[in-house]
Amino acid sequence: MITLHRSIAVRLAALFFVLFTCAVGVVFAASYFVVRAQVVERTRRVLAARADAISRSLAEGSSNVMLEAGTAGQVAALFDAGGSLLAGRADVPMILGWRQVPGKLVHLNEAGDENSETALLYGRHVGDRVLVLGEGMHVAEDTGEALLTGLLSTLVLVALVGFAGAGFIAWRVDWRLRQTEKALAAYGSGKTSIRLPVTRANDELDRMALAVNGLLDRVASLIETIRQITVDAAHDLKTPLTRLRHRLAEAAESPDPADVKAIVHSAGADVEQIVATFDALLRIAQIEAGKSRARFGSVDLSDVLETVADAYGPDVEQAGQHLEARIAASLLVNGDRELLIQAFANLVENAIRHAGRNATITIEALGGPSIQASVSDNGPGVPQAERQRILLRFVRRDISRSTPGTGLGLSLVKAIADLHSAPLVLSDNRPGLRVTMTFTPLEYMPNQGSNLNRAAP
């Protein structure tokens, strides 16, 4: 049921109805006055032409001028300079120019049902005399009355149709808004698969519904992500927490202080793993929230990669591997230096952990219209079917479960890449895995260079 005083649809429909009715009324009124003016103008031309004919006859000295009306409803009179009637009708007043007088003032002798309420008189000089002609206005009056009746009838019909149309528009808009309200209420109650209805009209409401549906998709995705993170976190933390509980129970029951110390030390390692997991989750959440964009500035990506290569060179050698760096100079991008270092450090750590002994790890960056920065190795690699999966939180391949880690390293890299609008691609290095991030150079970012602060190297 439409609430009349609170419905914007009703108010819009009422405004449409009023404007439509007023516009039609103005058009009809203009039509009435235009048509009536044309009829009156025609009568004037007839009287003027008859006056010209009589004037020419009088000027030629004709004594046989017919001043009586040629047809019923017409009158004529001729006056001298003093106003005395020389010929014609005595009830016709002497005037000059055009004048409308009541029809009962002159006897028009109209035939049949003709009954003019007004008469149009026209007077002009003919030498020193005055000629006055007149004609009843019944044609103009009858035409105007018929036109007015027709226009009023049409206006009533148009008003009814307009009212019906306005009512339909109000009902239709209100119905669609109520469908939207129901869909949002259902979504809020937990039915996240519900979406706003979209018709084929592609009007403003459809475009709004599409935009809201996109937002609902995003919200549903975030809800599912949160749910999945909660489930995964509970699953992955259950093992270290259970192990921690058993070790603490074992320490409580052990009479040997040396054993207790060893058990507490092992428990501390479990606690560190749990804390690291929560720290990584918090870090990912902060990055995905976009708060780190406030620290964006001009960053020399070449320096970032060289810093990572220098920092992990000893670790690579200790693992029995080889590190190569092929980095072009002065690759400037818009970003957060600390996050970029963390992202590439995670990739190098991942390669150290999984590439195996005697593997070669390569850090490479190429310039151009786009900057491609990659970390690759020639280890066993990752099957194509699993490359997108390992970017998810807490996902670890079976062969990696024996190595330390939280399963959040690549998820953090993905979050940092998304924050920098740098597509992250995992590809086959033939052999091994190549992880590439593609950046837009600072020089190709319009209106960016003047607004960025140079980040400290």
C-alpha positions in Angstrom: 0.0 0.0 0.0 1.4 3.4 -1.0 1.8 5.9 1.9 0.6 9.0 0.0 2.2 11.7 2.2 5.6 10.0 2.5 6.0 8.5 -1.0 8.4 10.3 -3.3 6.9 8.2 -6.2 3.5 9.8 -5.4 4.9 13.3 -5.2 6.8 12.9 -8.5 3.7 11.5 -10.2 1.5 14.3 -8.8 4.0 16.8 -10.1 4.0 15.1 -13.5 0.2 15.2 -13.5 0.0 18.9 -12.6 2.6 19.9 -15.1 1.1 17.8 -17.8 -2.4 19.2 -17.2 -1.2 22.8 -17.1 0.8 22.3 -20.3 -2.2 20.8 -22.1 -4.5 23.6 -20.7 -2.1 26.3 -22.0 -1.9 24.7 -25.4 -5.7 24.4 -25.6 -6.2 28.0 -24.5 -3.7 29.3 -27.1 -5.5 27.2 -29.8 -8.9 28.7 -28.8 -7.7 32.3 -29.0 -5.8 31.7 -32.2 -8.7 30.1 -34.0 -11.2 32.8 -32.8 -8.8 35.6 -33.9 -8.6 34.0 -37.3 -12.4 34.0 -37.7 -12.6 37.6 -36.5 -9.8 38.5 -39.0 -11.8 36.9 -41.8 -14.9 38.9 -40.9 -12.8 42.1 -40.9 -11.5 41.3 -44.4 -15.0 40.7 -45.7 -16.2 44.1 -44.2 -13.2 45.9 -45.5 -13.6 44.5 -49.0 -17.3 45.4 -49.1 -16.4 48.9 -47.8 -13.9 49.3 -50.6 -16.5 48.3 -53.2 -19.1 50.8 -51.9 -16.5 53.6 -51.6 -15.5 53.1 -55.2 -19.1 53.3 -56.3 -19.8 56.5 -54.3 -16.6 58.1 -55.6 -17.7 57.4 -59.2 -20.9 59.3 -58.4 -23.2 56.3 -58.7 -26.6 57.0 -57.3 -27.6 53.4 -57.2 -25.4 52.1 -54.4 -27.0 49.2 -52.4 -26.4 49.9 -48.7 -28.8 47.2 -47.5 -27.2 44.0 -46.3 -26.2 41.6 -49.0 -27.0 38.7 -46.7 -28.8 38.3 -43.4 -26.9 39.5 -40.4 -25.3 42.5 -42.2 -26.1 46.2 -41.8 -24.9 49.4 -43.5 -25.4 53.2 -43.2 -24.1 56.4 -44.8 -23.8 59.7 -42.9 -23.0 63.2 -43.9 -20.3 65.3 -42.2 -22.7 66.5 -39.5 -23.7 62.9 -38.6 -27.1 62.9 -40.3 -28.2 59.7 -41.9 -28.2 59.8 -45.7 -29.0 56.2 -46.4 -29.1 52.8 -44.8 -30.1 51.6 -41.3 -31.1 54.2 -38.8 -30.1 52.0 -35.8 -26.5 51.9 -36.9 -24.3 54.3 -35.0 -21.8 56.5 -36.8 -18.3 55.4 -35.9 -14.8 55.5 -37.4 -12.5 52.4 -37.3 -13.4 49.0 -35.8 -15.8 48.5 -32.9 -17.7 45.6 -31.4 -21.2 46.5 -30.1 -23.9 44.3 -28.5 -26.0 42.5 -31.1 -29.2 43.9 -29.7 -28.0 47.5 -30.4 -28.5 46.9 -34.2 -31.1 44.8 -35.8 -29.2 42.2 -37.8 -32.2 40.3 -39.1 -30.4 37.0 -38.9 -31.9 34.0 -40.4 -32.8 30.7 -38.7 -31.0 29.9 -35.5 -28.3 32.5 -36.0 -28.2 34.8 -33.0 -25.1 37.0 -32.7 -24.5 38.3 -29.2 -22.1 41.0 -30.7 -21.8 42.8 -34.0 -18.5 44.0 -35.6 -18.8 47.5 -37.1 -16.4 49.3 -39.4 -16.5 53.0 -40.3 -14.5 55.0 -42.8 -14.5 58.4 -44.6 -15.8 58.5 -48.2 -15.1 62.0 -49.2 -16.9 64.2 -46.7 -19.3 61.4 -45.8 -18.9 58.4 -43.4 -19.7 54.9 -44.4 -20.4 52.3 -41.6 -20.8 48.6 -42.3 -21.5 45.8 -39.8 -21.9 42.1 -39.5 -23.0 39.7 -36.8 -20.3 37.7 -35.0 -22.3 34.5 -34.7 -19.7 32.6 -36.8 -16.8 33.5 -34.5 -19.0 33.0 -31.4 -20.3 29.6 -32.6 -16.8 28.5 -33.6 -15.3 29.6 -30.3 -18.1 27.9 -28.3 -17.7 24.6 -30.3 -13.9 24.8 -30.0 -14.1 25.6 -26.2 -16.5 22.8 -25.6 -14.3 20.4 -27.5 -11.1 21.6 -25.8 -12.7 21.3 -22.4 -13.9 17.8 -23.1 -10.5 16.9 -24.4 -8.8 18.5 -21.4 -11.0 16.4 -19.0 -10.1 13.3 -20.9 -6.4 14.2 -20.9 -6.6 14.9 -17.2 -8.1 11.5 -16.5 -5.5 9.8 -18.6 -2.8 11.8 -17.0 -4.1 11.0 -13.6 -4.2 7.3 -14.5 -0.7 7.5 -15.9 0.6 9.3 -12.9 -1.0 6.7 -10.6 0.6 3.9 -12.6 4.0 5.6 -12.5 3.6 6.0 -8.7 2.6 2.4 -8.3 5.4 1.1 -10.5 8.1 3.1 -8.8 6.8 2.3 -5.4 6.6 -1.4 -6.3 10.2 -1.5 -7.5 11.4 0.4 -4.4 9.5 -2.1 -2.2 11.2 -5.0 -4.0 14.5 -3.3 -3.4 13.6 -2.8 0.3 12.6 -6.5 0.6 15.8 -7.7 -1.1 17.9 -5.6 1.2 16.0 -6.7 4.3 16.5 -10.4 3.2 20.2 -9.7 2.6 20.5 -8.2 6.1 18.8 -11.2 7.6 21.6 -13.4 6.3 20.4 -14.4 2.8 23.5 -13.1 1.1 22.6 -14.7 -2.3 19.7 -12.2 -2.7 20.2 -9.4 -5.1 18.1 -6.4 -6.2 15.8 -7.0 -9.1 16.9 -5.6 -12.5 14.6 -5.1 -15.4 15.3 -4.7 -19.1 14.5 -1.0 -19.0 18.1 0.0 -18.1 16.7 3.1 -16.3 18.0 5.0 -13.3 16.6 2.4 -10.9 18.2 -0.4 -12.8 21.6 1.3 -12.9 21.3 1.9 -9.1 20.3 -1.7 -8.6 23.4 -2.9 -10.6 25.6 -0.7 -8.5 24.1 -1.9 -5.3 24.4 -5.5 -6.5 28.0 -5.0 -7.1 28.4 -3.7 -3.6 26.4 -6.6 -2.2 28.7 -9.0 -4.2 31.7 -7.3 -2.6 30.2 -7.5 0.9 29.3 -11.1 0.4 32.8 -11.9 -0.7 34.2 -10.1 2.3 31.9 -12.0 4.6 32.9 -15.3 3.0 36.5 -14.3 3.3 36.1 -13.5 7.0 34.3 -16.8 7.5 36.9 -18.7 5.7 39.7 -17.0 7.6 38.0 -17.8 10.8 37.7 -21.4 9.9 41.2 -21.7 8.6 42.7 -19.8 11.5 40.8 -22.1 14.0 42.0 -25.1 12.1 45.6 -24.0 11.7 45.9 -22.8 15.3 44.3 -25.8 16.8 47.4 -27.9 16.4 49.9 -25.5 18.0 47.5 -24.6 20.8 46.8 -28.3 21.5 50.6 -29.0 21.4 51.1 -26.1 23.7 48.5 -27.4 26.2 50.0 -30.9 26.2 53.5 -29.5 26.8 52.4 -27.3 29.6 50.6 -30.2 31.2 53.7 -32.3 30.7 55.9 -29.6 32.3 53.5 -29.4 35.3 53.8 -33.2 35.8 57.6 -33.5 35.3 59.7 -33.6 38.4 62.9 -32.9 36.5 63.7 -29.2 36.3 65.9 -29.7 33.2 62.9 -31.4 31.4 60.6 -28.6 32.5 63.0 -26.0 31.0 63.2 -27.9 27.7 59.4 -28.2 27.6 58.9 -24.5 28.3 61.4 -23.6 25.6 59.5 -25.7 23.1 56.2 -24.2 24.3 57.7 -20.8 23.7 58.4 -21.7 20.0 54.7 -22.7 19.7 53.7 -19.4 21.2 55.9 -17.5 18.7 54.3 -19.4 15.8 50.8 -18.4 17.1 51.8 -14.8 17.6 53.4 -14.7 14.1 50.2 -16.1 12.6 48.1 -13.4 14.3 50.6 -10.7 13.3 50.5 -11.8 9.7 46.7 -11.8 9.7 46.6 -8.3 11.2 49.2 -7.1 8.7 47.2 -8.5 5.8 43.9 -6.9 7.1 45.6 -3.5 7.5 47.0 -3.7 3.9 43.7 -4.8 2.4 42.0 -1.9 4.2 44.2 0.5 2.2 45.4 2.5 5.2 49.0 2.2 4.0 48.3 4.3 0.9 48.7 7.4 3.0 52.4 6.6 3.1 52.8 6.2 -0.6 55.5 8.2 -2.3 58.2 8.0 -5.0 60.1 4.7 -4.4 63.2 3.5 -6.3 62.2 -0.1 -6.9 65.8 -0.8 -8.0 67.1 0.1 -4.6 64.3 -2.0 -2.9 65.4 -5.1 -4.9 69.1 -4.5 -4.3 68.4 -4.1 -0.6 66.6 -7.5 -0.5 69.4 -9.2 -2.5 72.0 -7.8 -0.1 70.0 -8.9 2.9 69.4 -12.4 1.8 72.7 -13.2 0.1 74.2 -14.9 3.2 71.0 -16.9 3.8 71.0 -18.1 0.2 74.6 -19.2 0.5 73.9 -20.9 3.8 71.1 -22.9 2.2 73.5 -24.1 -0.5 71.9 -22.0 -3.2 73.0 -19.3 -5.6 71.6 -15.8 -5.9 71.6 -13.7 -9.1 70.4 -10.1 -9.4 69.6 -8.5 -12.8 68.1 -5.1 -11.8 67.8 -2.1 -14.1 68.7 1.2 -12.5 66.4 4.0 -11.3 63.0 2.2 -11.6 60.7 4.7 -9.9 57.2 3.7 -8.8 54.5 5.0 -6.5 54.3 3.0 -3.4 55.4 2.1 0.2 59.0 1.2 0.4 58.7 -0.9 3.6 55.8 -3.0 2.2 57.6 -3.6 -1.1 60.7 -4.8 0.8 58.5 -7.1 2.8 56.8 -8.5 -0.3 60.0 -9.3 -2.2 61.6 -10.6 1.0 58.7 -13.0 1.4 59.2 -14.2 -2.2 63.0 -14.8 -1.6 62.3 -16.6 1.7 59.8 -18.8 -0.1 62.3 -19.6 -2.8 65.0 -20.4 -0.2 62.6 -22.7 1.7 61.2 -24.6 -1.3 63.7 -24.4 -4.2 66.1 -27.0 -2.7 69.9 -27.2 -2.5 72.0 -26.1 -5.5 69.0 -24.0 -6.8 69.6 -20.6 -8.4 67.3 -17.8 -7.2 67.1 -14.8 -9.5 65.9 -11.3 -8.7 65.1 -9.4 -11.9 63.6 -6.0 -12.8 63.2 -4.6 -16.3 62.1 -1.1 -17.2 59.9 0.3 -20.0 56.3 1.3 -20.3 55.7 -1.2 -17.4 58.2 -2.4 -14.8 58.3 -6.1 -14.3 59.9 -7.2 -11.1 60.2 -10.9 -10.5 61.7 -13.5 -8.2 62.3 -16.9 -9.8 64.1 -20.2 -9.1 64.9 -23.4 -10.9 63.5 -25.7 -8.2 60.6 -28.1 -8.4 58.1 -25.3 -9.1 54.3 -25.4 -8.5 51.8 -27.1 -10.8 49.6 -24.7 -12.7 46.4 -26.0 -11.0 47.8 -24.9 -7.6 49.3 -21.5 -8.4 46.2 -19.4 -7.6 45.3 -21.6 -4.7 48.6 -21.0 -2.8 47.8 -17.3 -2.8 45.0 -18.0 -0.3 45.4 -17.7 3.4 46.7 -20.7 5.3 47.1 -22.7 2.1 50.2 -24.9 2.1 51.1 -27.6 -0.3 51.5 -31.1 1.1 55.2 -31.2 0.4 55.6 -27.9 2.4 53.9 -29.0 5.6 57.2 -30.4 7.0 58.8 -26.9 6.8 58.1 -24.0 9.3 55.6 -21.4 8.2 52.1 -20.1 8.6 50.8 -20.4 5.0 50.3 -16.6 4.9 53.5 -15.4 3.2 52.1 -15.4 -0.4 48.8 -14.0 0.9 50.7 -11.1 2.3 52.5 -10.6 -1.1 49.2 -10.7 -2.9 47.7 -8.1 -0.6 50.8 -5.8 -1.1 50.6 -6.3 -4.9 46.9 -5.4 -4.9 47.5 -2.3 -2.8 50.1 -1.1 -5.4 47.8 -2.0 -8.3 50.6 -4.3 -9.5 49.2 -7.6 -11.0 50.7 -10.6 -9.4 51.4 -13.6 -11.8 52.8 -17.0 -10.9 54.2 -18.7 -14.0 56.5 -21.6 -15.0 60.2 -20.8 -15.0 61.0 -24.0 -16.9 62.0 -25.4 -14.4 60.9 -23.8 -11.2 58.5 -21.0 -10.3 58.5 -17.3 -11.4 56.5 -14.7 -9.4 56.2 -11.4 -11.2 54.7 -8.1 -10.2 54.0 -5.5 -12.9 54.2 -1.8 -11.9 53.3 1.4 -13.7 56.4 3.6 -13.8 56.1 6.9 -12.0 56.7 8.9 -15.2 53.7 7.2 -16.8 51.3 8.1 -14.0 49.6 11.5 -14.9 49.4 14.1 -12.1 51.4 11.9 -9.8 55.0 13.1 -10.0 54.2 16.6 -8.6 52.2 15.2 -5.7 54.5 12.6 -4.3 57.3 12.9 -1.8 60.6 11.3 -2.5 60.8 8.2 -0.2 64.0 7.8 1.7 66.2 5.0 0.2 
